[in-house]
Amino acid sequence: MSEIKEEKVVDQDYPLGHVPMHARKGLLSIAAVLLGFTFFSPTMLAGAQLGAAFSLKPLMIILIGGSVILGVYVAVMCLLGAKTGLTSVLLSKYTLGKGGAKWADIILGGTQIGWYAVTSAYMGELFAKGLGMTGWSVTFTIFWAVVMGITAVYGFKGMEIVSYFALPAILILVIYIPYLGVKEVGGWGAMAALQPASTMSIGAAITVVVGTFASGGTQAANWSRFAKNGMTGFWAGLIAFLLGNGLMIFSGMIGALAFNNGDLVEVMIAMNITVLALIILTMNIWTTNNATAYAFGVAGAELFNKPNKRPFIIGGVLIAIVLAVTGIYKNFIPMLVLFGTFIPPLGGVIIGDFFFTYKGKLPDIETVEFKNFRIAPVIAYVIGSLAAYLGGRLGIGIPPLQGIIIAALMVPVINAIIKAAGVNDMHAIKE
């Protein structure tokens, strides 16, 4: 009887184990949730930075190049999540060990709490501005932070429902702004003739595209683990992060070129289309913050080894509200950018370990006696992080990409050195 009661309180989103096959979903469900995650209006601000620095032709080359890098990387992470049925933080437990996984919990969960604060404040300020109630921004921030957190508490199903309602509204956003932009300047020929107002290197520009969702993409396994099979997860991730994120950046690019403003909501408010702007804003931020709250919920569940993400979603939302209403969240941007350097190599080392060490098949989590740390992947992660960090500091290459690739390739190299030294670096398997 006690076992039955225990089963009832266990989170049905399986934050500490494999998602069973009976709970798996098809491509439409997974892609809808991931698209809702990537359709994020602040992403257009990144596109606006690019739109101010390049003319149309190089912009398209940068957009395609960066989107392909991000899309393929995230699609592979989604493949791993779907094949194993595990969250990103649980995958990191296999790779880095129990102690190393705590670092993944902190940077993945902490980053998402920071983003939840940023997006809640962004939503509160624009709602107050759109309704002409500038003194009410804190009230709107708290209200929407709480409401969006409530739907995240209901897990994948709640996110799926919100995404189905949100996607049509968000598609208006990403289709309507290029139309408005082209109309504003007098056609695509006139758009192509516009000259940039600032400068940026190609490498830095591609880094901006990849960096828009390098952190969130590393956690895409949190949702792709519900996919029926690996290829369903792969294609859902590729659709969302290649096409979905690419469309948002493209919209920002066109906004910057045509209106000198990469945020469609701001443009629509200026055009006195306030109601439509706020509907789109609400749906847009809601889907992303659902996924953000879900991500720090599962990270907290693993960090404290509790089979229920809900208390950590609630706690994370409360922390985010404090950060948002006090204005402290503004100081989180440099930290989030720094985490963006150290998170992609985490995905790289997980990918490298899965394919090179485990040959594409992980043992059941219930059968593994996890070590505190696995030496080879930890060293590979440090090397990949240094490559990304130094690349960014010295302006060499594309920091997120080289962090991912070097971390992944260092796994078999360091594994071979460790093995030659006679050290057993693998977790024990229970009989």
PAVO-65789 format. One line per 3 residues: number of its first residue (from 1); for each residue x, y, z of C-alpha. Coordinates in Angstrom, 3 decimals. Layout:
% residues N
NUM> X Y Z | ... $
END
This chain:
% residues 431
1> 0.000 0.000 0.000 | 2.842 2.393 0.844 | 4.359 1.762 -2.578 $
4> 1.082 2.745 -4.243 | 0.934 6.012 -2.292 | 4.544 6.760 -3.192 $
7> 3.763 6.205 -6.868 | 0.946 8.760 -6.741 | 3.181 11.608 -5.609 $
10> 5.859 10.971 -8.197 | 5.954 13.647 -10.903 | 4.445 12.163 -14.066 $
13> 6.933 14.096 -16.181 | 9.623 11.669 -14.917 | 12.280 14.254 -13.917 $
16> 14.623 11.622 -12.401 | 14.148 8.716 -14.791 | 13.453 7.527 -18.324 $
19> 10.190 8.549 -19.982 | 8.354 5.244 -20.621 | 7.177 4.422 -24.125 $
22> 3.486 4.738 -23.211 | 4.078 8.445 -22.418 | 5.837 9.187 -25.709 $
25> 4.398 11.576 -28.335 | 4.627 12.209 -32.055 | 6.436 14.804 -34.130 $
28> 3.610 17.367 -34.015 | 3.506 17.523 -30.211 | 7.284 17.714 -29.756 $
31> 7.779 20.232 -32.575 | 4.940 22.433 -31.246 | 6.530 22.666 -27.793 $
34> 10.024 23.307 -29.175 | 8.738 25.881 -31.674 | 6.915 27.623 -28.832 $
37> 10.258 27.719 -27.011 | 12.174 29.245 -29.939 | 9.471 31.709 -31.006 $
40> 10.717 34.336 -28.579 | 10.358 38.042 -29.398 | 13.562 39.188 -27.579 $
43> 15.451 36.962 -30.061 | 14.541 39.571 -32.665 | 16.757 42.024 -30.791 $
46> 19.740 39.822 -31.703 | 18.582 39.931 -35.308 | 18.301 43.699 -35.028 $
49> 21.965 43.942 -34.016 | 22.880 42.055 -37.163 | 20.495 44.093 -39.307 $
52> 22.251 47.260 -38.218 | 25.690 45.876 -39.108 | 25.234 44.181 -42.516 $
55> 23.428 44.637 -45.787 | 20.793 42.109 -46.867 | 22.942 39.601 -48.809 $
58> 25.615 38.959 -46.123 | 22.803 38.952 -43.551 | 21.199 35.969 -45.254 $
61> 24.510 34.097 -45.410 | 25.115 34.742 -41.689 | 21.563 33.732 -40.809 $
64> 21.727 30.463 -42.747 | 25.205 29.572 -41.458 | 24.423 30.288 -37.807 $
67> 21.008 28.638 -37.950 | 22.442 25.452 -39.474 | 25.080 25.222 -36.718 $
70> 22.519 25.796 -33.967 | 19.873 23.597 -35.592 | 22.114 20.564 -36.104 $
73> 23.623 20.853 -32.615 | 20.227 21.038 -30.923 | 18.803 18.298 -33.166 $
76> 21.556 15.951 -31.977 | 20.789 16.839 -28.354 | 17.124 16.097 -29.102 $
79> 18.137 12.764 -30.623 | 19.932 11.837 -27.397 | 16.963 12.880 -25.279 $
82> 14.531 10.848 -27.386 | 16.717 7.724 -27.535 | 17.318 7.690 -23.773 $
85> 14.139 9.326 -22.435 | 16.348 11.430 -20.128 | 16.634 15.157 -19.385 $
88> 19.806 17.076 -20.195 | 20.868 17.149 -16.533 | 20.433 13.367 -16.236 $
91> 22.476 12.865 -19.400 | 25.172 14.999 -17.770 | 25.093 12.641 -14.768 $
94> 26.225 9.761 -16.999 | 28.915 11.953 -18.530 | 30.273 13.975 -15.600 $
97> 29.211 11.857 -12.615 | 27.024 12.764 -9.640 | 29.187 15.705 -8.585 $
100> 29.749 16.972 -12.106 | 26.008 16.860 -12.807 | 25.463 19.350 -9.980 $
103> 27.459 21.883 -11.983 | 25.164 21.208 -14.942 | 22.133 21.692 -12.676 $
106> 23.444 25.043 -11.480 | 24.426 26.550 -14.829 | 21.443 25.169 -16.748 $
109> 18.862 25.861 -14.050 | 20.442 29.146 -12.945 | 20.598 30.471 -16.498 $
112> 16.932 29.733 -17.020 | 15.892 31.461 -13.772 | 17.813 34.529 -14.955 $
115> 16.075 34.411 -18.332 | 12.685 33.996 -16.665 | 13.377 37.208 -14.734 $
118> 14.477 39.051 -17.877 | 11.481 37.960 -19.955 | 8.966 38.583 -17.151 $
121> 10.282 42.124 -16.712 | 10.320 42.629 -20.492 | 6.690 41.538 -20.663 $
124> 5.648 43.699 -17.704 | 7.293 46.815 -19.108 | 5.842 46.423 -22.590 $
127> 2.365 45.623 -21.239 | 2.488 48.774 -19.130 | 3.740 50.775 -22.100 $
130> 1.174 49.316 -24.509 | -1.740 50.113 -22.196 | -0.383 53.520 -21.235 $
133> 0.001 52.426 -17.580 | 3.716 53.015 -17.078 | 3.445 52.966 -13.297 $
136> 2.046 49.433 -13.358 | 5.020 47.592 -14.878 | 5.891 45.805 -11.607 $
139> 2.286 44.649 -11.201 | 2.179 43.295 -14.746 | 5.577 41.619 -14.244 $
142> 4.422 39.764 -11.122 | 1.064 38.833 -12.634 | 2.479 37.264 -15.772 $
145> 5.400 35.601 -13.973 | 2.892 33.807 -11.730 | 0.428 32.881 -14.495 $
148> 3.131 31.486 -16.763 | 4.619 29.560 -13.867 | 1.248 27.919 -13.160 $
151> 1.030 26.403 -16.643 | 4.641 25.182 -16.394 | 3.745 23.342 -13.172 $
154> 1.396 21.160 -15.223 | 4.377 19.902 -17.180 | 4.656 18.871 -20.806 $
157> 0.882 18.693 -21.304 | 0.358 22.285 -20.144 | 3.168 23.499 -22.389 $
160> 1.742 21.555 -25.339 | -1.718 23.149 -24.929 | -0.317 26.687 -24.653 $
163> 1.898 26.076 -27.710 | -1.020 24.992 -29.906 | -2.868 28.230 -29.093 $
166> 0.253 30.379 -29.309 | 1.813 29.249 -32.579 | -0.762 30.859 -34.923 $
169> -0.385 34.214 -33.139 | 3.397 33.976 -33.207 | 3.379 33.118 -36.915 $
172> 1.633 36.449 -37.468 | 4.621 38.065 -35.772 | 7.317 36.402 -37.886 $
175> 5.457 36.785 -41.196 | 3.963 40.231 -40.738 | 7.159 42.089 -39.875 $
178> 8.982 41.267 -43.154 | 5.820 42.316 -45.008 | 5.733 45.610 -43.123 $
181> 9.443 46.104 -43.578 | 9.487 45.525 -47.322 | 6.420 47.727 -47.727 $
184> 8.038 50.486 -45.643 | 11.191 50.736 -47.785 | 9.507 50.164 -51.154 $
187> 10.361 46.567 -52.121 | 13.120 43.973 -51.805 | 15.373 45.876 -54.193 $
190> 15.254 48.922 -51.957 | 15.779 46.677 -48.927 | 18.925 45.170 -50.477 $
193> 20.250 48.654 -51.210 | 20.085 49.759 -47.562 | 23.517 50.257 -46.010 $
196> 24.496 49.167 -42.472 | 24.825 51.757 -39.732 | 27.410 49.839 -37.671 $
199> 30.036 47.122 -38.099 | 30.544 43.587 -36.815 | 32.821 40.691 -37.830 $
202> 31.323 37.659 -39.587 | 32.511 35.365 -36.785 | 30.914 37.558 -34.127 $
205> 27.695 37.723 -36.143 | 27.426 33.928 -36.474 | 28.160 33.673 -32.745 $
208> 25.164 35.956 -32.097 | 22.907 33.640 -34.129 | 24.192 30.495 -32.421 $
211> 24.234 32.172 -29.021 | 20.550 33.128 -29.115 | 19.587 29.628 -28.007 $
214> 22.845 27.805 -27.247 | 21.798 27.587 -23.590 | 18.162 26.665 -24.192 $
217> 19.118 24.295 -27.000 | 21.450 22.357 -24.722 | 18.388 21.650 -22.587 $
220> 16.180 20.597 -25.503 | 16.444 16.965 -24.384 | 14.082 17.949 -21.540 $
223> 11.257 17.932 -24.097 | 12.526 15.687 -26.884 | 12.693 12.805 -24.366 $
226> 8.929 12.542 -24.858 | 9.423 11.751 -28.570 | 8.464 8.280 -29.825 $
229> 11.938 7.623 -31.210 | 15.289 9.239 -31.871 | 14.533 10.520 -35.374 $
232> 11.278 12.116 -34.203 | 13.286 14.023 -31.606 | 15.962 14.916 -34.161 $
235> 13.529 16.337 -36.712 | 11.512 18.202 -34.075 | 14.712 19.865 -32.836 $
238> 15.899 20.705 -36.347 | 12.533 22.215 -37.327 | 12.329 24.319 -34.173 $
241> 15.885 25.605 -33.961 | 16.764 25.846 -37.655 | 13.457 27.242 -38.911 $
244> 11.760 28.651 -35.791 | 14.729 30.472 -34.309 | 15.892 31.465 -37.792 $
247> 12.540 33.109 -38.545 | 12.694 35.148 -35.343 | 16.199 36.419 -36.141 $
250> 15.172 37.144 -39.741 | 12.235 39.219 -38.505 | 14.565 41.219 -36.277 $
253> 16.955 41.765 -39.178 | 14.201 43.149 -41.397 | 12.881 45.301 -38.556 $
256> 16.284 46.855 -37.997 | 16.770 47.520 -41.712 | 13.341 48.996 -42.330 $
259> 12.218 50.540 -39.030 | 15.473 50.872 -37.114 | 13.744 48.666 -34.518 $
262> 13.964 44.884 -34.319 | 10.977 44.295 -32.052 | 7.650 43.883 -33.877 $
265> 5.707 44.546 -30.685 | 7.318 47.977 -30.357 | 6.649 48.656 -34.037 $
268> 2.987 47.641 -33.750 | 2.467 49.746 -30.638 | 3.933 52.716 -32.508 $
271> 1.428 51.962 -35.311 | -1.442 52.048 -32.758 | -2.194 48.328 -33.177 $
274> -1.812 47.836 -29.436 | -4.323 45.018 -28.831 | -2.864 42.750 -31.506 $
277> 0.655 43.567 -30.284 | -0.156 42.574 -26.714 | -1.881 39.350 -27.775 $
280> 1.165 38.343 -29.787 | 3.509 39.385 -26.974 | 1.554 37.363 -24.421 $
283> 1.493 34.171 -26.491 | 5.097 34.617 -27.534 | 6.634 35.053 -24.093 $
286> 4.252 32.554 -22.471 | 5.424 29.598 -24.553 | 9.087 30.400 -23.944 $
289> 8.711 31.017 -20.217 | 6.776 27.760 -19.883 | 9.795 25.940 -21.234 $
292> 12.184 28.066 -19.154 | 10.356 27.310 -15.896 | 10.128 23.638 -16.826 $
295> 13.898 23.588 -17.414 | 14.856 25.023 -14.012 | 12.240 22.743 -12.428 $
298> 13.858 19.537 -13.711 | 17.335 20.905 -12.925 | 16.265 21.520 -9.323 $
301> 14.735 18.040 -9.095 | 18.070 16.476 -10.079 | 20.122 18.860 -7.941 $
304> 18.233 17.879 -4.785 | 17.376 14.343 -5.961 | 13.623 14.864 -5.540 $
307> 11.211 13.100 -7.954 | 9.010 16.190 -8.314 | 9.879 19.325 -10.284 $
310> 6.933 21.424 -9.033 | 8.513 22.815 -5.832 | 11.536 23.912 -7.846 $
313> 9.402 25.587 -10.514 | 7.598 27.506 -7.763 | 10.857 28.406 -6.008 $
316> 12.530 29.433 -9.266 | 9.594 31.635 -10.256 | 9.710 33.377 -6.864 $
319> 13.453 34.024 -7.238 | 12.894 35.312 -10.786 | 10.160 37.671 -9.576 $
322> 12.523 39.150 -6.981 | 15.211 39.595 -9.644 | 12.709 41.167 -12.045 $
325> 10.904 43.641 -9.750 | 14.104 44.861 -8.077 | 15.839 45.454 -11.389 $
328> 18.704 43.142 -10.392 | 17.958 41.051 -13.482 | 19.672 43.712 -15.609 $
331> 22.987 42.673 -14.075 | 22.343 39.065 -15.080 | 22.870 39.761 -18.774 $
334> 26.710 39.639 -18.586 | 26.445 36.489 -16.467 | 24.080 34.892 -18.955 $
337> 26.442 35.737 -21.801 | 29.284 34.153 -19.825 | 27.196 31.032 -19.183 $
340> 26.518 30.971 -22.913 | 30.234 30.325 -23.311 | 30.331 27.436 -20.838 $
343> 27.027 25.727 -21.656 | 27.591 24.666 -25.301 | 30.724 22.641 -24.383 $
346> 28.549 20.787 -21.874 | 26.337 19.674 -24.751 | 29.453 18.821 -26.746 $
349> 30.900 16.571 -24.051 | 27.516 14.829 -23.554 | 27.313 14.162 -27.307 $
352> 30.919 12.948 -27.466 | 30.478 10.653 -24.474 | 27.219 9.195 -25.813 $
355> 28.641 8.295 -29.225 | 32.327 7.603 -28.499 | 32.139 6.036 -25.040 $
358> 28.685 4.468 -24.812 | 28.427 3.765 -28.566 | 24.913 5.223 -28.685 $
361> 23.351 3.139 -25.896 | 23.151 4.120 -22.211 | 22.416 1.581 -19.461 $
364> 19.168 2.013 -17.537 | 19.598 4.704 -14.880 | 18.306 2.338 -12.176 $
367> 21.178 -0.078 -12.865 | 24.026 2.442 -12.638 | 26.153 3.126 -9.571 $
370> 27.301 6.627 -10.449 | 30.800 7.815 -9.620 | 31.136 11.315 -8.179 $
373> 33.220 12.414 -11.160 | 34.375 10.867 -14.428 | 37.815 12.258 -15.115 $
376> 37.968 12.124 -18.929 | 34.689 13.937 -19.689 | 35.361 16.552 -16.998 $
379> 38.756 17.327 -18.553 | 37.209 17.353 -22.041 | 34.570 19.801 -20.825 $
382> 37.214 22.116 -19.326 | 39.222 22.067 -22.567 | 36.124 22.788 -24.660 $
385> 35.123 25.642 -22.338 | 38.608 27.164 -22.553 | 38.474 26.949 -26.352 $
388> 35.130 28.776 -26.379 | 36.172 31.362 -23.781 | 39.549 32.180 -25.346 $
391> 38.018 32.216 -28.815 | 35.555 34.849 -27.631 | 38.173 36.901 -25.825 $
394> 40.657 36.823 -28.719 | 38.114 37.044 -31.523 | 39.099 33.663 -32.963 $
397> 36.609 31.472 -34.792 | 33.025 30.867 -33.655 | 33.252 30.324 -29.875 $
400> 30.086 28.236 -29.293 | 30.843 25.966 -32.264 | 34.466 25.334 -31.367 $
403> 33.490 24.737 -27.736 | 31.017 22.044 -28.802 | 33.328 20.337 -31.311 $
406> 36.500 20.401 -29.197 | 34.678 19.146 -26.095 | 33.140 16.268 -28.080 $
409> 36.407 15.244 -29.763 | 38.423 15.468 -26.548 | 36.258 12.774 -24.927 $
412> 37.787 9.794 -26.811 | 41.273 11.360 -26.665 | 41.271 11.820 -22.877 $
415> 39.496 8.462 -22.473 | 42.370 6.749 -24.287 | 44.959 8.481 -22.077 $
418> 43.049 7.574 -18.903 | 42.674 3.959 -20.023 | 46.377 3.700 -20.877 $
421> 47.148 4.895 -17.344 | 45.136 1.954 -15.972 | 42.367 4.099 -14.472 $
424> 38.766 2.843 -14.544 | 36.758 5.923 -15.411 | 33.381 4.241 -15.973 $
427> 30.363 3.934 -13.708 | 29.729 0.526 -12.169 | 26.679 -1.444 -13.315 $
430> 24.581 -3.256 -10.707 | 24.203 -7.016 -11.091 $
END
